[in-house]
Amino acid sequence: MKTLIASAALALTAVSASAMVDMSAIQQYAPNVDVSTLSDAEVNLLLSIVHSGDSAGEKRAIIQALVK
């Protein structure tokens, strides 16, 4: 049981660390956006745009339009 709890805590820590990295990716395209005010669904949408095959200019325009 202790191993399960430790594994779950480790997994949550890893998810939190990767989320922080992804948040910086959003900040790259919309630097004035407070990501902490966005819902999980909104963050996931923005991350899917960040990781899309669009050009940097298209990503920036879409993300900035969505967060306004």
PQR file with spaces between the fields and no chain letter, atoms N, CA, C, O and H, PARSE charges and radii, in Angstrom:
ATOM       1  N    MET     1       0.828   -1.193    0.000 -0.4000 1.5000
ATOM       2  CA   MET     1       0.000    0.000    0.000 -0.0000 2.0000
ATOM       3  C    MET     1       0.872    1.257    0.000  0.5500 1.7000
ATOM       4  O    MET     1       0.573    2.223   -0.703 -0.5500 1.4000
ATOM       5  N    LYS     2       1.949    1.244    0.788 -0.4000 1.5000
ATOM       6  CA   LYS     2       2.841    2.394    0.838 -0.0000 2.0000
ATOM       7  C    LYS     2       3.484    2.639   -0.519  0.5500 1.7000
ATOM       8  O    LYS     2       3.699    3.784   -0.916 -0.5500 1.4000
ATOM       9  H    LYS     2       2.192    0.459    1.359  0.4000 1.0000
ATOM      10  N    THR     3       3.788    1.559   -1.225 -0.4000 1.5000
ATOM      11  CA   THR     3       4.390    1.689   -2.550 -0.0000 2.0000
ATOM      12  C    THR     3       3.409    2.342   -3.510  0.5500 1.7000
ATOM      13  O    THR     3       3.806    3.167   -4.333 -0.5500 1.4000
ATOM      14  H    THR     3       3.613    0.629   -0.903  0.4000 1.0000
ATOM      15  N    LEU     4       2.136    1.983   -3.417 -0.4000 1.5000
ATOM      16  CA   LEU     4       1.111    2.562   -4.266 -0.0000 2.0000
ATOM      17  C    LEU     4       0.971    4.061   -4.011  0.5500 1.7000
ATOM      18  O    LEU     4       0.881    4.849   -4.952 -0.5500 1.4000
ATOM      19  H    LEU     4       1.814    1.313   -2.749  0.4000 1.0000
ATOM      20  N    ILE     5       0.953    4.445   -2.758 -0.4000 1.5000
ATOM      21  CA   ILE     5       0.834    5.862   -2.405 -0.0000 2.0000
ATOM      22  C    ILE     5       2.066    6.636   -2.879  0.5500 1.7000
ATOM      23  O    ILE     5       1.942    7.740   -3.409 -0.5500 1.4000
ATOM      24  H    ILE     5       1.026    3.805   -1.994  0.4000 1.0000
ATOM      25  N    ALA     6       3.230    6.068   -2.690 -0.4000 1.5000
ATOM      26  CA   ALA     6       4.459    6.725   -3.136 -0.0000 2.0000
ATOM      27  C    ALA     6       4.483    6.857   -4.652  0.5500 1.7000
ATOM      28  O    ALA     6       4.908    7.884   -5.180 -0.5500 1.4000
ATOM      29  H    ALA     6       3.331    5.171   -2.260  0.4000 1.0000
ATOM      30  N    SER     7       4.031    5.826   -5.350 -0.4000 1.5000
ATOM      31  CA   SER     7       3.991    5.874   -6.815 -0.0000 2.0000
ATOM      32  C    SER     7       3.011    6.938   -7.293  0.5500 1.7000
ATOM      33  O    SER     7       3.299    7.665   -8.244 -0.5500 1.4000
ATOM      34  H    SER     7       3.685    4.992   -4.920  0.4000 1.0000
ATOM      35  N    ALA     8       1.867    7.034   -6.647 -0.4000 1.5000
ATOM      36  CA   ALA     8       0.873    8.042   -7.017 -0.0000 2.0000
ATOM      37  C    ALA     8       1.412    9.440   -6.779  0.5500 1.7000
ATOM      38  O    ALA     8       1.209   10.327   -7.608 -0.5500 1.4000
ATOM      39  H    ALA     8       1.633    6.444   -5.874  0.4000 1.0000
ATOM      40  N    ALA     9       2.089    9.651   -5.673 -0.4000 1.5000
ATOM      41  CA   ALA     9       2.668   10.968   -5.379 -0.0000 2.0000
ATOM      42  C    ALA     9       3.738   11.325   -6.396  0.5500 1.7000
ATOM      43  O    ALA     9       3.823   12.471   -6.837 -0.5500 1.4000
ATOM      44  H    ALA     9       2.255    8.931   -5.000  0.4000 1.0000
ATOM      45  N    LEU    10       4.543   10.360   -6.762 -0.4000 1.5000
ATOM      46  CA   LEU    10       5.582   10.590   -7.762 -0.0000 2.0000
ATOM      47  C    LEU    10       4.969   10.917   -9.113  0.5500 1.7000
ATOM      48  O    LEU    10       5.458   11.802   -9.816 -0.5500 1.4000
ATOM      49  H    LEU    10       4.474    9.429   -6.403  0.4000 1.0000
ATOM      50  N    ALA    11       3.912   10.222   -9.483 -0.4000 1.5000
ATOM      51  CA   ALA    11       3.238   10.488  -10.755 -0.0000 2.0000
ATOM      52  C    ALA    11       2.636   11.888  -10.768  0.5500 1.7000
ATOM      53  O    ALA    11       2.730   12.590  -11.774 -0.5500 1.4000
ATOM      54  H    ALA    11       3.515    9.504   -8.912  0.4000 1.0000
ATOM      55  N    LEU    12       2.024   12.298   -9.670 -0.4000 1.5000
ATOM      56  CA   LEU    12       1.450   13.643   -9.592 -0.0000 2.0000
ATOM      57  C    LEU    12       2.526   14.713   -9.690  0.5500 1.7000
ATOM      58  O    LEU    12       2.310   15.756  -10.306 -0.5500 1.4000
ATOM      59  H    LEU    12       1.948   11.728   -8.853  0.4000 1.0000
ATOM      60  N    THR    13       3.670   14.466   -9.094 -0.4000 1.5000
ATOM      61  CA   THR    13       4.779   15.410   -9.172 -0.0000 2.0000
ATOM      62  C    THR    13       5.266   15.533  -10.605  0.5500 1.7000
ATOM      63  O    THR    13       5.552   16.637  -11.068 -0.5500 1.4000
ATOM      64  H    THR    13       3.846   13.618   -8.593  0.4000 1.0000
ATOM      65  N    ALA    14       5.362   14.430  -11.303 -0.4000 1.5000
ATOM      66  CA   ALA    14       5.809   14.438  -12.695 -0.0000 2.0000
ATOM      67  C    ALA    14       4.812   15.179  -13.577  0.5500 1.7000
ATOM      68  O    ALA    14       5.210   15.925  -14.472 -0.5500 1.4000
ATOM      69  H    ALA    14       5.129   13.533  -10.927  0.4000 1.0000
ATOM      70  N    VAL    15       3.520   14.978  -13.330 -0.4000 1.5000
ATOM      71  CA   VAL    15       2.497   15.676  -14.106 -0.0000 2.0000
ATOM      72  C    VAL    15       2.575   17.170  -13.841  0.5500 1.7000
ATOM      73  O    VAL    15       2.463   17.965  -14.775 -0.5500 1.4000
ATOM      74  H    VAL    15       3.197   14.372  -12.603  0.4000 1.0000
ATOM      75  N    SER    16       2.761   17.562  -12.611 -0.4000 1.5000
ATOM      76  CA   SER    16       2.854   18.976  -12.271 -0.0000 2.0000
ATOM      77  C    SER    16       4.064   19.621  -12.934  0.5500 1.7000
ATOM      78  O    SER    16       3.979   20.748  -13.421 -0.5500 1.4000
ATOM      79  H    SER    16       2.851   16.916  -11.853  0.4000 1.0000
ATOM      80  N    ALA    17       5.174   18.922  -12.956 -0.4000 1.5000
ATOM      81  CA   ALA    17       6.386   19.458  -13.584 -0.0000 2.0000
ATOM      82  C    ALA    17       6.201   19.612  -15.082  0.5500 1.7000
ATOM      83  O    ALA    17       6.629   20.614  -15.655 -0.5500 1.4000
ATOM      84  H    ALA    17       5.244   18.006  -12.561  0.4000 1.0000
ATOM      85  N    SER    18       5.569   18.637  -15.728 -0.4000 1.5000
ATOM      86  CA   SER    18       5.359   18.750  -17.169 -0.0000 2.0000
ATOM      87  C    SER    18       4.342   19.835  -17.477  0.5500 1.7000
ATOM      88  O    SER    18       4.442   20.495  -18.511 -0.5500 1.4000
ATOM      89  H    SER    18       5.221   17.823  -15.263  0.4000 1.0000
ATOM      90  N    ALA    19       3.366   20.032  -16.601 -0.4000 1.5000
ATOM      91  CA   ALA    19       2.386   21.096  -16.813 -0.0000 2.0000
ATOM      92  C    ALA    19       3.052   22.463  -16.742  0.5500 1.7000
ATOM      93  O    ALA    19       2.689   23.369  -17.492 -0.5500 1.4000
ATOM      94  H    ALA    19       3.284   19.496  -15.761  0.4000 1.0000
ATOM      95  N    MET    20       4.016   22.617  -15.853 -0.4000 1.5000
ATOM      96  CA   MET    20       4.714   23.897  -15.749 -0.0000 2.0000
ATOM      97  C    MET    20       5.501   24.188  -17.017  0.5500 1.7000
ATOM      98  O    MET    20       5.567   25.337  -17.454 -0.5500 1.4000
ATOM      99  H    MET    20       4.311   21.881  -15.244  0.4000 1.0000
ATOM     100  N    VAL    21       6.093   23.171  -17.607 -0.4000 1.5000
ATOM     101  CA   VAL    21       6.826   23.356  -18.850 -0.0000 2.0000
ATOM     102  C    VAL    21       5.868   23.765  -19.951  0.5500 1.7000
ATOM     103  O    VAL    21       6.174   24.670  -20.728 -0.5500 1.4000
ATOM     104  H    VAL    21       6.039   22.238  -17.252  0.4000 1.0000
ATOM     105  N    ASP    22       4.713   23.115  -20.035 -0.4000 1.5000
ATOM     106  CA   ASP    22       3.736   23.444  -21.055 -0.0000 2.0000
ATOM     107  C    ASP    22       3.175   24.854  -20.870  0.5500 1.7000
ATOM     108  O    ASP    22       2.877   25.534  -21.851 -0.5500 1.4000
ATOM     109  H    ASP    22       4.465   22.380  -19.405  0.4000 1.0000
ATOM     110  N    MET    23       3.031   25.290  -19.636 -0.4000 1.5000
ATOM     111  CA   MET    23       2.536   26.630  -19.387 -0.0000 2.0000
ATOM     112  C    MET    23       3.498   27.667  -19.956  0.5500 1.7000
ATOM     113  O    MET    23       3.076   28.708  -20.458 -0.5500 1.4000
ATOM     114  H    MET    23       3.273   24.737  -18.839  0.4000 1.0000
ATOM     115  N    SER    24       4.778   27.377  -19.873 -0.4000 1.5000
ATOM     116  CA   SER    24       5.748   28.317  -20.447 -0.0000 2.0000
ATOM     117  C    SER    24       5.630   28.346  -21.960  0.5500 1.7000
ATOM     118  O    SER    24       5.923   29.369  -22.579 -0.5500 1.4000
ATOM     119  H    SER    24       5.121   26.531  -19.465  0.4000 1.0000
ATOM     120  N    ALA    25       5.204   27.241  -22.570 -0.4000 1.5000
ATOM     121  CA   ALA    25       4.989   27.219  -24.016 -0.0000 2.0000
ATOM     122  C    ALA    25       3.836   28.142  -24.388  0.5500 1.7000
ATOM     123  O    ALA    25       3.897   28.829  -25.407 -0.5500 1.4000
ATOM     124  H    ALA    25       4.966   26.410  -22.067  0.4000 1.0000
ATOM     125  N    ILE    26       2.792   28.162  -23.577 -0.4000 1.5000
ATOM     126  CA   ILE    26       1.671   29.075  -23.827 -0.0000 2.0000
ATOM     127  C    ILE    26       2.145   30.508  -23.670  0.5500 1.7000
ATOM     128  O    ILE    26       1.785   31.372  -24.469 -0.5500 1.4000
ATOM     129  H    ILE    26       2.743   27.604  -22.749  0.4000 1.0000
ATOM     130  N    GLN    27       2.952   30.768  -22.644 -0.4000 1.5000
ATOM     131  CA   GLN    27       3.471   32.120  -22.403 -0.0000 2.0000
ATOM     132  C    GLN    27       4.331   32.613  -23.565  0.5500 1.7000
ATOM     133  O    GLN    27       4.433   33.818  -23.795 -0.5500 1.4000
ATOM     134  H    GLN    27       3.244   30.066  -21.995  0.4000 1.0000
ATOM     135  N    GLN    28       4.940   31.697  -24.288 -0.4000 1.5000
ATOM     136  CA   GLN    28       5.761   32.072  -25.438 -0.0000 2.0000
ATOM     137  C    GLN    28       4.907   32.725  -26.520  0.5500 1.7000
ATOM     138  O    GLN    28       5.368   33.642  -27.200 -0.5500 1.4000
ATOM     139  H    GLN    28       4.857   30.718  -24.101  0.4000 1.0000
ATOM     140  N    TYR    29       3.672   32.265  -26.685 -0.4000 1.5000
ATOM     141  CA   TYR    29       2.793   32.803  -27.726 -0.0000 2.0000
ATOM     142  C    TYR    29       1.869   33.903  -27.219  0.5500 1.7000
ATOM     143  O    TYR    29       1.406   34.725  -28.009 -0.5500 1.4000
ATOM     144  H    TYR    29       3.297   31.521  -26.133  0.4000 1.0000
ATOM     145  N    ALA    30       1.596   33.935  -25.938 -0.4000 1.5000
ATOM     146  CA   ALA    30       0.738   34.958  -25.344 -0.0000 2.0000
ATOM     147  C    ALA    30       1.344   35.363  -24.001  0.5500 1.7000
ATOM     148  O    ALA    30       0.885   34.914  -22.951 -0.5500 1.4000
ATOM     149  H    ALA    30       1.973   33.267  -25.296  0.4000 1.0000
ATOM     150  N    PRO    31       2.372   36.210  -24.033 -0.5600 1.5000
ATOM     151  CA   PRO    31       3.131   36.495  -22.814  0.2800 2.0000
ATOM     152  C    PRO    31       2.363   37.201  -21.702  0.5500 1.7000
ATOM     153  O    PRO    31       2.777   37.129  -20.545 -0.5500 1.4000
ATOM     154  N    ASN    32       1.278   37.868  -22.005 -0.4000 1.5000
ATOM     155  CA   ASN    32       0.556   38.619  -20.973 -0.0000 2.0000
ATOM     156  C    ASN    32      -0.632   37.861  -20.399  0.5500 1.7000
ATOM     157  O    ASN    32      -1.440   38.440  -19.674 -0.5500 1.4000
ATOM     158  H    ASN    32       0.941   37.926  -22.945  0.4000 1.0000
ATOM     159  N    VAL    33      -0.747   36.592  -20.710 -0.4000 1.5000
ATOM     160  CA   VAL    33      -1.879   35.793  -20.254 -0.0000 2.0000
ATOM     161  C    VAL    33      -1.561   35.159  -18.909  0.5500 1.7000
ATOM     162  O    VAL    33      -0.503   34.556  -18.728 -0.5500 1.4000
ATOM     163  H    VAL    33      -0.090   36.122  -21.300  0.4000 1.0000
ATOM     164  N    ASP    34      -2.490   35.302  -17.966 -0.4000 1.5000
ATOM     165  CA   ASP    34      -2.357   34.635  -16.671 -0.0000 2.0000
ATOM     166  C    ASP    34      -2.984   33.248  -16.805  0.5500 1.7000
ATOM     167  O    ASP    34      -4.201   33.093  -16.698 -0.5500 1.4000
ATOM     168  H    ASP    34      -3.350   35.792  -18.113  0.4000 1.0000
ATOM     169  N    VAL    35      -2.155   32.262  -17.036 -0.4000 1.5000
ATOM     170  CA   VAL    35      -2.622   30.902  -17.304 -0.0000 2.0000
ATOM     171  C    VAL    35      -3.364   30.329  -16.107  0.5500 1.7000
ATOM     172  O    VAL    35      -4.225   29.464  -16.273 -0.5500 1.4000
ATOM     173  H    VAL    35      -1.167   32.388  -17.123  0.4000 1.0000
ATOM     174  N    SER    36      -3.049   30.791  -14.916 -0.4000 1.5000
ATOM     175  CA   SER    36      -3.695   30.243  -13.716 -0.0000 2.0000
ATOM     176  C    SER    36      -5.187   30.547  -13.665  0.5500 1.7000
ATOM     177  O    SER    36      -5.918   29.886  -12.927 -0.5500 1.4000
ATOM     178  H    SER    36      -2.350   31.493  -14.781  0.4000 1.0000
ATOM     179  N    THR    37      -5.654   31.525  -14.423 -0.4000 1.5000
ATOM     180  CA   THR    37      -7.077   31.858  -14.431 -0.0000 2.0000
ATOM     181  C    THR    37      -7.867   31.031  -15.435  0.5500 1.7000
ATOM     182  O    THR    37      -9.095   31.115  -15.471 -0.5500 1.4000
ATOM     183  H    THR    37      -5.060   32.062  -15.022  0.4000 1.0000
ATOM     184  N    LEU    38      -7.185   30.235  -16.250 -0.4000 1.5000
ATOM     185  CA   LEU    38      -7.850   29.436  -17.278 -0.0000 2.0000
ATOM     186  C    LEU    38      -8.278   28.087  -16.721  0.5500 1.7000
ATOM     187  O    LEU    38      -7.652   27.546  -15.809 -0.5500 1.4000
ATOM     188  H    LEU    38      -6.188   30.167  -16.221  0.4000 1.0000
ATOM     189  N    SER    39      -9.355   27.555  -17.286 -0.4000 1.5000
ATOM     190  CA   SER    39      -9.806   26.215  -16.881 -0.0000 2.0000
ATOM     191  C    SER    39      -8.893   25.164  -17.499  0.5500 1.7000
ATOM     192  O    SER    39      -8.101   25.462  -18.392 -0.5500 1.4000
ATOM     193  H    SER    39      -9.863   27.994  -18.027  0.4000 1.0000
ATOM     194  N    ASP    40      -9.013   23.940  -17.016 -0.4000 1.5000
ATOM     195  CA   ASP    40      -8.211   22.848  -17.564 -0.0000 2.0000
ATOM     196  C    ASP    40      -8.519   22.637  -19.044  0.5500 1.7000
ATOM     197  O    ASP    40      -7.614   22.379  -19.838 -0.5500 1.4000
ATOM     198  H    ASP    40      -9.657   23.698  -16.290  0.4000 1.0000
ATOM     199  N    ALA    41      -9.782   22.745  -19.412 -0.4000 1.5000
ATOM     200  CA   ALA    41     -10.171   22.562  -20.814 -0.0000 2.0000
ATOM     201  C    ALA    41      -9.543   23.640  -21.691  0.5500 1.7000
ATOM     202  O    ALA    41      -9.080   23.356  -22.796 -0.5500 1.4000
ATOM     203  H    ALA    41     -10.517   22.955  -18.767  0.4000 1.0000
ATOM     204  N    GLU    42      -9.528   24.874  -21.198 -0.4000 1.5000
ATOM     205  CA   GLU    42      -8.923   25.966  -21.971 -0.0000 2.0000
ATOM     206  C    GLU    42      -7.418   25.758  -22.117  0.5500 1.7000
ATOM     207  O    GLU    42      -6.859   25.980  -23.191 -0.5500 1.4000
ATOM     208  H    GLU    42      -9.904   25.105  -20.300  0.4000 1.0000
ATOM     209  N    VAL    43      -6.772   25.337  -21.050 -0.4000 1.5000
ATOM     210  CA   VAL    43      -5.332   25.084  -21.106 -0.0000 2.0000
ATOM     211  C    VAL    43      -5.033   23.954  -22.081  0.5500 1.7000
ATOM     212  O    VAL    43      -4.081   24.039  -22.856 -0.5500 1.4000
ATOM     213  H    VAL    43      -7.226   25.157  -20.178  0.4000 1.0000
ATOM     214  N    ASN    44      -5.834   22.900  -22.048 -0.4000 1.5000
ATOM     215  CA   ASN    44      -5.630   21.780  -22.968 -0.0000 2.0000
ATOM     216  C    ASN    44      -5.814   22.213  -24.413  0.5500 1.7000
ATOM     217  O    ASN    44      -5.069   21.773  -25.289 -0.5500 1.4000
ATOM     218  H    ASN    44      -6.607   22.830  -21.418  0.4000 1.0000
ATOM     219  N    LEU    45      -6.792   23.067  -24.675 -0.4000 1.5000
ATOM     220  CA   LEU    45      -7.000   23.586  -26.021 -0.0000 2.0000
ATOM     221  C    LEU    45      -5.790   24.398  -26.470  0.5500 1.7000
ATOM     222  O    LEU    45      -5.312   24.230  -27.592 -0.5500 1.4000
ATOM     223  H    LEU    45      -7.397   23.425  -23.963  0.4000 1.0000
ATOM     224  N    LEU    46      -5.298   25.267  -25.610 -0.4000 1.5000
ATOM     225  CA   LEU    46      -4.135   26.087  -25.954 -0.0000 2.0000
ATOM     226  C    LEU    46      -2.900   25.219  -26.176  0.5500 1.7000
ATOM     227  O    LEU    46      -2.105   25.492  -27.076 -0.5500 1.4000
ATOM     228  H    LEU    46      -5.687   25.403  -24.698  0.4000 1.0000
ATOM     229  N    LEU    47      -2.735   24.188  -25.373 -0.4000 1.5000
ATOM     230  CA   LEU    47      -1.590   23.297  -25.542 -0.0000 2.0000
ATOM     231  C    LEU    47      -1.678   22.519  -26.851  0.5500 1.7000
ATOM     232  O    LEU    47      -0.661   22.256  -27.493 -0.5500 1.4000
ATOM     233  H    LEU    47      -3.381   23.967  -24.642  0.4000 1.0000
ATOM     234  N    SER    48      -2.890   22.153  -27.243 -0.4000 1.5000
ATOM     235  CA   SER    48      -3.032   21.452  -28.521 -0.0000 2.0000
ATOM     236  C    SER    48      -2.680   22.377  -29.678  0.5500 1.7000
ATOM     237  O    SER    48      -2.153   21.925  -30.694 -0.5500 1.4000
ATOM     238  H    SER    48      -3.717   22.366  -26.722  0.4000 1.0000
ATOM     239  N    ILE    49      -2.964   23.661  -29.534 -0.4000 1.5000
ATOM     240  CA   ILE    49      -2.584   24.636  -30.556 -0.0000 2.0000
ATOM     241  C    ILE    49      -1.073   24.809  -30.568  0.5500 1.7000
ATOM     242  O    ILE    49      -0.459   24.861  -31.633 -0.5500 1.4000
ATOM     243  H    ILE    49      -3.392   24.029  -28.708  0.4000 1.0000
ATOM     244  N    VAL    50      -0.477   24.899  -29.389 -0.4000 1.5000
ATOM     245  CA   VAL    50       0.981   25.056  -29.290 -0.0000 2.0000
ATOM     246  C    VAL    50       1.690   23.899  -29.977  0.5500 1.7000
ATOM     247  O    VAL    50       2.710   24.098  -30.637 -0.5500 1.4000
ATOM     248  H    VAL    50      -0.976   24.856  -28.524  0.4000 1.0000
ATOM     249  N    HIS    51       1.161   22.700  -29.827 -0.4000 1.5000
ATOM     250  CA   HIS    51       1.815   21.516  -30.373 -0.0000 2.0000
ATOM     251  C    HIS    51       1.328   21.157  -31.783  0.5500 1.7000
ATOM     252  O    HIS    51       1.688   20.108  -32.318 -0.5500 1.4000
ATOM     253  H    HIS    51       0.332   22.538  -29.291  0.4000 1.0000
ATOM     254  N    SER    52       0.519   22.021  -32.375 -0.4000 1.5000
ATOM     255  CA   SER    52       0.030   21.754  -33.726 -0.0000 2.0000
ATOM     256  C    SER    52       1.113   22.044  -34.749  0.5500 1.7000
ATOM     257  O    SER    52       2.194   22.518  -34.400 -0.5500 1.4000
ATOM     258  H    SER    52       0.226   22.873  -31.941  0.4000 1.0000
ATOM     259  N    GLY    53       0.833   21.766  -35.981 -0.4000 1.5000
ATOM     260  CA   GLY    53       1.792   21.975  -37.058 -0.0000 2.0000
ATOM     261  C    GLY    53       1.715   23.356  -37.682  0.5500 1.7000
ATOM     262  O    GLY    53       2.377   23.618  -38.686 -0.5500 1.4000
ATOM     263  H    GLY    53      -0.045   21.381  -36.265  0.4000 1.0000
ATOM     264  N    ASP    54       0.920   24.243  -37.104 -0.4000 1.5000
ATOM     265  CA   ASP    54       0.793   25.597  -37.642 -0.0000 2.0000
ATOM     266  C    ASP    54       2.077   26.387  -37.450  0.5500 1.7000
ATOM     267  O    ASP    54       2.936   26.016  -36.651 -0.5500 1.4000
ATOM     268  H    ASP    54       0.382   24.031  -36.288  0.4000 1.0000
ATOM     269  N    SER    55       2.196   27.473  -38.186 -0.4000 1.5000
ATOM     270  CA   SER    55       3.370   28.331  -38.026 -0.0000 2.0000
ATOM     271  C    SER    55       3.277   29.081  -36.702  0.5500 1.7000
ATOM     272  O    SER    55       2.213   29.147  -36.087 -0.5500 1.4000
ATOM     273  H    SER    55       1.498   27.775  -38.836  0.4000 1.0000
ATOM     274  N    ALA    56       4.388   29.636  -36.277 -0.4000 1.5000
ATOM     275  CA   ALA    56       4.425   30.370  -35.000 -0.0000 2.0000
ATOM     276  C    ALA    56       3.468   31.556  -35.030  0.5500 1.7000
ATOM     277  O    ALA    56       2.805   31.845  -34.034 -0.5500 1.4000
ATOM     278  H    ALA    56       5.253   29.582  -36.776  0.4000 1.0000
ATOM     279  N    GLY    57       3.394   32.236  -36.157 -0.4000 1.5000
ATOM     280  CA   GLY    57       2.488   33.385  -36.279 -0.0000 2.0000
ATOM     281  C    GLY    57       1.030   32.978  -36.176  0.5500 1.7000
ATOM     282  O    GLY    57       0.230   33.669  -35.544 -0.5500 1.4000
ATOM     283  H    GLY    57       3.933   32.002  -36.966  0.4000 1.0000
ATOM     284  N    GLU    58       0.680   31.852  -36.799 -0.4000 1.5000
ATOM     285  CA   GLU    58      -0.699   31.364  -36.717 -0.0000 2.0000
ATOM     286  C    GLU    58      -1.043   30.944  -35.292  0.5500 1.7000
ATOM     287  O    GLU    58      -2.128   31.246  -34.794 -0.5500 1.4000
ATOM     288  H    GLU    58       1.329   31.291  -37.312  0.4000 1.0000
ATOM     289  N    LYS    59      -0.117   30.248  -34.639 -0.4000 1.5000
ATOM     290  CA   LYS    59      -0.340   29.837  -33.252 -0.0000 2.0000
ATOM     291  C    LYS    59      -0.553   31.055  -32.368  0.5500 1.7000
ATOM     292  O    LYS    59      -1.478   31.091  -31.557 -0.5500 1.4000
ATOM     293  H    LYS    59       0.764   30.003  -35.043  0.4000 1.0000
ATOM     294  N    ARG    60       0.307   32.052  -32.530 -0.4000 1.5000
ATOM     295  CA   ARG    60       0.222   33.265  -31.715 -0.0000 2.0000
ATOM     296  C    ARG    60      -1.150   33.944  -31.924  0.5500 1.7000
ATOM     297  O    ARG    60      -1.804   34.339  -30.959 -0.5500 1.4000
ATOM     298  H    ARG    60       1.059   32.023  -33.189  0.4000 1.0000
ATOM     299  N    ALA    61      -1.568   34.070  -33.173 -0.4000 1.5000
ATOM     300  CA   ALA    61      -2.827   34.749  -33.478 -0.0000 2.0000
ATOM     301  C    ALA    61      -4.013   33.990  -32.886  0.5500 1.7000
ATOM     302  O    ALA    61      -4.907   34.595  -32.295 -0.5500 1.4000
ATOM     303  H    ALA    61      -1.037   33.749  -33.957  0.4000 1.0000
ATOM     304  N    ILE    62      -4.020   32.691  -33.040 -0.4000 1.5000
ATOM     305  CA   ILE    62      -5.143   31.875  -32.525 -0.0000 2.0000
ATOM     306  C    ILE    62      -5.183   31.930  -31.009  0.5500 1.7000
ATOM     307  O    ILE    62      -6.242   32.141  -30.418 -0.5500 1.4000
ATOM     308  H    ILE    62      -3.294   32.200  -33.520  0.4000 1.0000
ATOM     309  N    ILE    63      -4.030   31.740  -30.378 -0.4000 1.5000
ATOM     310  CA   ILE    63      -3.998   31.733  -28.910 -0.0000 2.0000
ATOM     311  C    ILE    63      -4.408   33.087  -28.343  0.5500 1.7000
ATOM     312  O    ILE    63      -5.189   33.153  -27.393 -0.5500 1.4000
ATOM     313  H    ILE    63      -3.170   31.569  -30.858  0.4000 1.0000
ATOM     314  N    GLN    64      -3.890   34.155  -28.916 -0.4000 1.5000
ATOM     315  CA   GLN    64      -4.245   35.482  -28.412 -0.0000 2.0000
ATOM     316  C    GLN    64      -5.732   35.785  -28.639  0.5500 1.7000
ATOM     317  O    GLN    64      -6.356   36.455  -27.816 -0.5500 1.4000
ATOM     318  H    GLN    64      -3.255   34.101  -29.687  0.4000 1.0000
ATOM     319  N    ALA    65      -6.294   35.303  -29.737 -0.4000 1.5000
ATOM     320  CA   ALA    65      -7.716   35.523  -29.969 -0.0000 2.0000
ATOM     321  C    ALA    65      -8.563   34.740  -28.964  0.5500 1.7000
ATOM     322  O    ALA    65      -9.605   35.224  -28.523 -0.5500 1.4000
ATOM     323  H    ALA    65      -5.787   34.760  -30.405  0.4000 1.0000
ATOM     324  N    LEU    66      -8.130   33.558  -28.609 -0.4000 1.5000
ATOM     325  CA   LEU    66      -8.904   32.738  -27.683 -0.0000 2.0000
ATOM     326  C    LEU    66      -8.839   33.238  -26.245  0.5500 1.7000
ATOM     327  O    LEU    66      -9.810   33.086  -25.505 -0.5500 1.4000
ATOM     328  H    LEU    66      -7.283   33.164  -28.967  0.4000 1.0000
ATOM     329  N    VAL    67      -7.748   33.816  -25.839 -0.4000 1.5000
ATOM     330  CA   VAL    67      -7.616   34.230  -24.442 -0.0000 2.0000
ATOM     331  C    VAL    67      -8.167   35.622  -24.167  0.5500 1.7000
ATOM     332  O    VAL    67      -8.246   36.033  -23.009 -0.5500 1.4000
ATOM     333  H    VAL    67      -6.959   33.940  -26.440  0.4000 1.0000
ATOM     334  N    LYS    68      -8.540   36.342  -25.188 -0.4000 1.5000
ATOM     335  CA   LYS    68      -9.095   37.692  -24.976 -0.0000 2.0000
ATOM     336  C    LYS    68     -10.519   37.652  -24.525  0.5500 1.7000
ATOM     337  O    LYS    68     -11.126   38.700  -24.305 -0.5500 1.4000
ATOM     338  H    LYS    68      -8.475   36.009  -26.129  0.4000 1.0000
